[in-house]
Amino acid sequence: MKLAFIGGGVMGEAMMRGILAKGLAMPQDIIVSDVDQERLSALSQCYGIRTSANSRQGVEGSEVIVIAVKPQNLAELMPELEGRFAPGQLLLSIIAGAAIDTIAKGLGHDSVVRAMPNTPAQIGEGITVWTASSEVSQSQKEMARSILGALGREIYVPDEKYLDMATAVSGSGPAYIFLVMEALIDAAERIGLPREMAEELVLGTVLGAARLAQETGRHPMELREMVTSPGGTTAEGIFKLEEGGLRALLAGAVIAAYEKAKEVGGK
């Protein structure tokens, strides 16, 4: 599989690393373009891939072109690449908020996959929600599935509306969890635990809780009730969280992120 990456950011690098690790492409089959020459040099040295400062260079001859620039840079990229794609090529966009129609019209190419990966993809533990335009063939969908699967789990959805929702939940979600972890570590220190021990306890607790939910398939509410004895320490802690409006705060965060994703996409 021959791939071109337009943009050499963290998520693009995670995709490259996953693709190479899974043997979906060889280093010589991947070319990355970016305005940051230092970044290109680092990627070339690390992965042995080809690089170019010219985004047009990698397009010709590539089966899949991954658009991985920042949302604010898309507008200046589109005139540069518009009309330069062959009928059999697939565009795979991981730009938050950018609709398939925006990509297709701006780049003059109808075969577009839009995907929303998240940061755990950097270690192959991501979850990606994706969809495709009607012009994307079944074989191209399978290519997209294999690429996104190299990042962790992938979920195909038939309706693009779910992408902005996924952006607010799984895309931004790691940041919400990191904030909760940070707060738990600070609280643990406040009651007297050494910071190193506090970090180890919190990391282990979050990881173990997530794995327990995944392995058992039980609803988080059921698992919470299992550990919450009436009148016990956990019940007291949960009461304080509910009293402080934790559910409403998380709901507000997700809704705000969803509205922002739509705003970025011009919806």
C-alpha positions as CSV (number, residue, x, y, z in Angstrom):
1,M,0.0,0.0,0.0
2,K,1.4,3.4,-1.0
3,L,0.5,6.3,1.3
4,A,1.0,10.0,1.4
5,F,0.6,12.0,4.6
6,I,-0.2,15.7,4.3
7,G,0.8,16.9,7.8
8,G,3.3,15.3,10.1
9,G,1.7,15.8,13.4
10,V,1.3,13.5,16.4
11,M,-1.7,11.7,15.1
12,G,-0.2,11.3,11.6
13,E,2.9,9.8,13.2
14,A,0.8,7.4,15.3
15,M,-0.9,6.2,12.1
16,M,2.5,5.8,10.3
17,R,3.9,3.8,13.3
18,G,0.8,1.5,13.4
19,I,0.9,1.0,9.6
20,L,4.6,0.0,9.7
21,A,4.2,-2.2,12.7
22,K,1.3,-4.1,11.1
23,G,3.2,-4.5,7.8
24,L,0.6,-2.7,5.8
25,A,3.3,-0.7,4.0
26,M,7.1,-0.5,3.9
27,P,8.9,2.8,4.8
28,Q,9.7,3.5,1.2
29,D,6.0,3.4,0.4
30,I,5.2,6.3,2.7
31,I,5.9,9.9,2.0
32,V,5.1,12.8,4.4
33,S,4.9,16.5,3.6
34,D,4.9,19.2,6.2
35,V,6.1,22.8,6.4
36,D,8.2,22.0,9.4
37,Q,11.6,20.8,8.1
38,E,12.8,19.8,11.5
39,R,9.8,17.6,12.0
40,L,10.3,16.0,8.6
41,S,13.9,15.2,9.4
42,A,12.9,13.6,12.7
43,L,10.3,11.4,11.1
44,S,12.7,10.4,8.3
45,Q,15.4,9.4,10.7
46,C,13.0,7.6,13.0
47,Y,11.0,5.6,10.5
48,G,13.0,5.6,7.3
49,I,10.1,7.2,5.3
50,R,10.4,9.7,2.5
51,T,9.6,13.3,3.2
52,S,8.9,16.5,1.2
53,A,8.2,20.1,1.9
54,N,5.8,20.1,-1.1
55,S,2.4,18.5,-0.4
56,R,1.8,17.9,-4.1
57,Q,4.8,15.6,-4.4
58,G,3.4,12.7,-2.5
59,V,0.0,12.7,-4.1
60,E,1.0,11.2,-7.4
61,G,1.2,7.4,-7.2
62,S,-0.2,7.1,-3.7
63,E,-3.3,4.9,-3.1
64,V,-4.3,6.6,0.1
65,I,-3.7,10.3,0.9
66,V,-4.1,11.0,4.6
67,I,-5.0,14.6,5.3
68,A,-3.7,15.3,8.8
69,V,-3.3,19.1,9.0
70,K,-4.7,21.2,11.7
71,P,-8.3,22.5,11.0
72,Q,-7.1,26.1,10.7
73,N,-4.7,25.1,8.0
74,L,-7.2,23.3,5.8
75,A,-8.3,26.4,3.9
76,E,-4.8,27.2,2.7
77,L,-4.1,23.6,1.7
78,M,-7.2,23.1,-0.5
79,P,-6.2,25.5,-3.3
80,E,-2.8,23.9,-3.5
81,L,-4.1,20.4,-3.9
82,E,-7.4,20.9,-5.7
83,G,-7.9,18.8,-8.7
84,R,-4.6,16.9,-8.3
85,F,-6.1,13.5,-7.4
86,A,-6.7,10.5,-9.7
87,P,-10.0,8.7,-9.7
88,G,-8.7,5.6,-7.9
89,Q,-7.2,7.5,-5.0
90,L,-8.7,7.6,-1.5
91,L,-8.6,10.7,0.7
92,L,-8.6,9.9,4.4
93,S,-9.2,12.9,6.6
94,I,-8.5,13.0,10.3
95,I,-9.3,16.8,10.6
96,A,-11.6,17.5,13.5
97,G,-14.9,19.1,12.4
98,A,-14.1,19.1,8.6
99,A,-17.1,17.5,6.8
100,I,-16.8,15.1,3.9
101,D,-18.5,17.6,1.7
102,T,-16.0,20.4,2.6
103,I,-13.1,18.0,1.9
104,A,-14.6,16.8,-1.4
105,K,-15.4,20.2,-2.8
106,G,-12.3,21.9,-1.6
107,L,-9.9,19.2,-3.0
108,G,-12.0,18.4,-6.0
109,H,-12.2,14.6,-5.2
110,D,-15.2,12.6,-4.1
111,S,-13.7,9.4,-2.6
112,V,-13.3,10.6,1.0
113,V,-13.2,8.8,4.3
114,R,-13.6,10.9,7.4
115,A,-12.2,9.5,10.7
116,M,-12.0,10.6,14.3
117,P,-9.1,8.8,16.1
118,N,-8.0,9.7,19.6
119,T,-4.7,10.1,21.4
120,P,-4.3,6.5,22.8
121,A,-3.7,5.6,19.1
122,Q,-0.1,6.6,19.9
123,I,0.3,3.3,21.7
124,G,-2.1,1.2,19.5
125,E,-4.9,1.6,22.1
126,G,-7.0,4.2,20.3
127,I,-10.6,4.0,19.2
128,T,-11.6,5.6,15.9
129,V,-15.1,6.4,14.5
130,W,-15.2,6.7,10.7
131,T,-17.5,7.0,7.7
132,A,-17.1,7.3,4.0
133,S,-18.7,9.1,1.1
134,S,-20.9,7.0,-1.3
135,E,-18.1,7.2,-3.9
136,V,-15.7,5.2,-1.8
137,S,-15.5,1.6,-3.1
138,Q,-15.7,-1.5,-0.9
139,S,-12.0,-2.2,-1.5
140,Q,-11.1,1.4,-0.4
141,K,-13.3,0.9,2.7
142,E,-11.3,-2.2,3.6
143,M,-8.0,-0.2,3.1
144,A,-9.3,2.5,5.4
145,R,-10.4,-0.2,7.9
146,S,-7.0,-1.8,8.0
147,I,-5.2,1.6,8.4
148,L,-7.5,2.8,11.2
149,G,-7.4,-0.7,12.8
150,A,-3.6,-0.3,13.1
151,L,-4.4,2.5,15.7
152,G,-6.6,0.2,17.9
153,R,-10.3,-0.4,17.6
154,E,-12.3,1.2,14.7
155,I,-16.1,1.7,14.4
156,Y,-17.7,2.4,11.0
157,V,-20.9,4.5,11.1
158,P,-23.2,5.0,8.1
159,D,-24.1,8.6,9.1
160,E,-21.5,11.4,9.2
161,K,-23.5,13.2,12.0
162,Y,-21.9,10.7,14.5
163,L,-18.4,12.0,13.8
164,D,-18.9,15.4,15.6
165,M,-20.5,13.4,18.4
166,A,-17.5,11.1,18.6
167,T,-15.2,14.1,18.5
168,A,-16.8,15.3,21.7
169,V,-16.8,12.0,23.5
170,S,-13.8,9.8,22.4
171,G,-11.8,12.5,20.6
172,S,-11.8,14.9,23.6
173,G,-12.5,12.2,26.1
174,P,-8.9,11.3,27.0
175,A,-8.4,14.9,28.2
176,Y,-11.4,14.6,30.5
177,I,-10.0,11.4,32.0
178,F,-6.5,13.0,32.3
179,L,-8.1,15.9,34.2
180,V,-9.9,13.5,36.6
181,M,-6.6,11.6,37.1
182,E,-4.8,14.8,37.8
183,A,-7.4,15.9,40.4
184,L,-7.3,12.4,42.1
185,I,-3.5,12.6,42.3
186,D,-3.7,16.1,43.8
187,A,-6.4,14.9,46.3
188,A,-4.3,11.9,47.3
189,E,-1.4,14.2,48.0
190,R,-3.6,16.5,50.1
191,I,-4.5,13.6,52.4
192,G,-0.8,12.7,52.8
193,L,0.2,10.2,50.1
194,P,3.6,10.8,48.5
195,R,3.2,12.0,45.0
196,E,4.9,9.1,43.4
197,M,2.7,6.6,45.2
198,A,-0.4,8.8,44.5
199,E,0.4,8.7,40.7
200,E,0.9,4.9,40.8
201,L,-2.4,4.3,42.6
202,V,-4.4,6.5,40.4
203,L,-2.9,5.2,37.1
204,G,-3.4,1.6,38.3
205,T,-7.0,2.3,39.4
206,V,-8.1,4.0,36.2
207,L,-6.5,1.3,34.0
208,G,-7.9,-1.5,36.1
209,A,-11.4,-0.1,36.2
210,A,-11.4,0.4,32.4
211,R,-10.2,-3.2,31.9
212,L,-12.8,-4.6,34.3
213,A,-15.6,-2.8,32.5
214,Q,-14.3,-4.0,29.1
215,E,-13.6,-7.6,30.2
216,T,-16.9,-8.2,32.1
217,G,-19.1,-6.3,29.6
218,R,-21.1,-5.0,32.6
219,H,-22.5,-1.5,32.6
220,P,-20.5,1.0,34.6
221,M,-23.5,1.7,36.8
222,E,-23.6,-2.0,37.8
223,L,-19.8,-2.0,38.5
224,R,-20.1,1.2,40.6
225,E,-22.9,-0.3,42.6
226,M,-20.8,-3.5,43.3
227,V,-18.1,-1.4,45.0
228,T,-20.4,1.0,46.8
229,S,-21.5,-0.4,50.1
230,P,-24.4,1.4,51.9
231,G,-22.9,3.8,54.4
232,G,-19.4,3.0,53.4
233,T,-16.4,5.0,52.4
234,T,-17.1,4.8,48.6
235,A,-20.8,5.8,49.2
236,E,-19.6,8.9,51.0
237,G,-17.2,9.8,48.2
238,I,-19.9,9.2,45.5
239,F,-22.3,11.4,47.5
240,K,-19.8,14.3,47.4
241,L,-19.3,13.8,43.6
242,E,-23.0,13.8,43.0
243,E,-23.5,16.8,45.3
244,G,-20.9,18.7,43.3
245,G,-22.7,18.0,40.1
246,L,-20.1,15.8,38.4
247,R,-22.6,14.3,36.0
248,A,-23.9,17.7,34.9
249,L,-20.3,19.0,34.5
250,L,-19.3,16.0,32.3
251,A,-22.5,16.4,30.2
252,G,-21.8,20.1,29.8
253,A,-18.3,19.4,28.7
254,V,-19.4,16.9,26.1
255,I,-22.1,19.2,24.8
256,A,-19.8,22.2,24.6
257,A,-17.2,20.1,22.7
258,Y,-19.9,18.8,20.3
259,E,-21.0,22.4,19.6
260,K,-17.5,23.5,19.0
261,A,-16.8,20.6,16.6
262,K,-19.9,21.7,14.6
263,E,-18.7,25.3,14.7
264,V,-15.2,24.3,13.4
265,G,-16.9,22.4,10.6
266,G,-19.1,25.4,9.7
267,K,-22.3,23.6,10.6
